[in-house]
């Protein structure tokens, strides 16, 4: 920003100097060429700085997108871990219930066998 301002000020002084100094008709085209070169350089610098600003904005947006994607991925991983944990607990509960059912069935079978044997 400081360079842009300095360039603009230098351009103003250069144009003011050319505007105040009476020049012979023979040197006018040379002064016009110099002034055109200075203006072209100033414009080129301004365009370059605008391009740099665009690049910075693009980089900042990309960083924000990456950060958001990382957070979303972390949330997905956390949710998947939670789901896996729940599934594990449900499986354990089902196994426990199946064992209890098997134990009860075994006890019932034993009771009916004993009852049949005592008849």
C-alpha positions as CSV (number, residue, x, y, z in Angstrom):
1,X,0.0,0.0,0.0
2,X,2.8,2.4,0.8
3,X,4.5,1.6,-2.5
4,X,1.3,2.4,-4.4
5,X,0.8,5.7,-2.6
6,X,4.5,6.6,-3.2
7,X,4.2,5.7,-6.9
8,X,1.0,7.8,-7.2
9,X,2.6,10.8,-5.5
10,X,5.7,10.5,-7.7
11,X,3.5,10.4,-10.7
12,X,1.7,13.5,-9.6
13,X,4.9,15.3,-9.1
14,X,6.2,14.2,-12.4
15,X,3.1,15.3,-14.2
16,X,3.0,18.6,-12.3
17,X,6.6,19.3,-13.2
18,X,5.9,18.6,-16.9
19,X,2.8,20.7,-16.8
20,X,4.6,23.7,-15.2
21,X,7.7,23.8,-17.3
22,X,7.2,25.3,-20.7
23,X,8.7,23.0,-23.2
24,X,9.7,23.7,-26.7
25,X,7.5,22.0,-29.4
26,X,10.3,19.7,-30.3
27,X,10.6,18.0,-26.9
28,X,6.8,17.7,-26.3
29,X,6.6,14.2,-27.8
30,X,9.5,13.1,-25.7
31,X,7.8,14.4,-22.5
32,X,4.6,12.7,-23.6
33,X,6.5,9.4,-24.0
34,X,8.0,9.7,-20.6
35,X,4.6,10.6,-19.1
36,X,3.0,7.6,-20.9
37,X,5.7,5.3,-19.6
38,X,5.2,6.6,-16.0
39,X,1.5,6.1,-16.3
40,X,1.9,2.6,-17.7
41,X,4.2,1.7,-14.9
42,X,1.8,3.0,-12.3
43,X,-1.1,1.1,-13.9
44,X,1.0,-2.0,-14.1
45,X,1.8,-1.8,-10.4
46,X,-1.8,-1.2,-9.5
47,X,-2.9,-4.2,-11.5
48,X,-0.2,-6.3,-9.9
49,X,-1.3,-5.2,-6.5
50,X,-4.9,-6.0,-7.3
51,X,-3.9,-9.4,-8.5
52,X,-1.9,-10.0,-5.3
53,X,-5.0,-9.0,-3.3
54,X,-7.1,-11.4,-5.3
55,X,-4.7,-14.2,-4.6
56,X,-4.7,-13.4,-0.9
57,X,-8.5,-13.5,-0.8
58,X,-8.5,-16.8,-2.7
59,X,-6.0,-18.3,-0.3
60,X,-8.0,-17.1,2.7
61,X,-11.1,-18.6,1.2
62,X,-9.3,-21.9,0.5
63,X,-8.0,-22.0,4.0
64,X,-11.4,-21.5,5.4
65,X,-12.8,-24.2,3.2
66,X,-10.1,-26.6,4.2
67,X,-10.7,-25.8,7.9
68,X,-14.4,-26.4,7.5
69,X,-13.8,-29.7,5.7
70,X,-11.4,-30.8,8.5
71,X,-14.0,-30.0,11.1
72,X,-16.7,-31.8,9.2
73,X,-14.4,-34.9,8.8
74,X,-13.6,-34.8,12.5
75,X,-17.3,-34.7,13.3
76,X,-18.0,-37.6,10.9
77,X,-15.2,-39.7,12.5
78,X,-16.5,-38.9,16.0
79,X,-20.0,-39.9,15.0
80,X,-18.8,-43.1,13.4
81,X,-16.8,-44.0,16.6
82,X,-20.0,-43.4,18.6
83,X,-22.1,-45.5,16.3
84,X,-19.5,-48.3,16.5
85,X,-19.5,-48.1,20.3
86,X,-23.3,-48.3,20.4
87,X,-23.2,-51.3,18.0
88,X,-20.7,-53.0,20.2
89,X,-22.8,-52.5,23.3
90,X,-25.9,-53.7,21.5
91,X,-24.0,-56.9,20.4
92,X,-22.8,-57.5,23.9
93,X,-26.4,-57.1,25.2
94,X,-27.7,-59.5,22.5
95,X,-25.0,-62.1,23.4
96,X,-25.8,-61.7,27.1
97,X,-29.5,-62.2,26.3
98,X,-28.8,-65.2,24.1
99,X,-26.7,-66.8,26.9
100,X,-29.5,-66.2,29.4
101,X,-32.1,-67.7,27.0
102,X,-29.8,-70.7,26.4
103,X,-29.4,-71.1,30.2
104,X,-33.1,-70.9,30.8
105,X,-33.8,-73.4,27.9
106,X,-31.2,-75.7,29.4
107,X,-32.8,-75.4,32.8
108,X,-36.3,-76.1,31.3
109,X,-35.0,-79.1,29.4
110,X,-33.4,-80.4,32.5
111,X,-36.6,-79.9,34.5
112,X,-38.7,-81.7,31.9
113,X,-36.1,-84.5,31.7
114,X,-36.1,-84.9,35.4
115,X,-39.9,-84.8,35.5
116,X,-40.1,-87.4,32.8
117,X,-37.6,-89.6,34.5
118,X,-39.5,-89.5,37.8
119,X,-42.8,-90.6,36.2
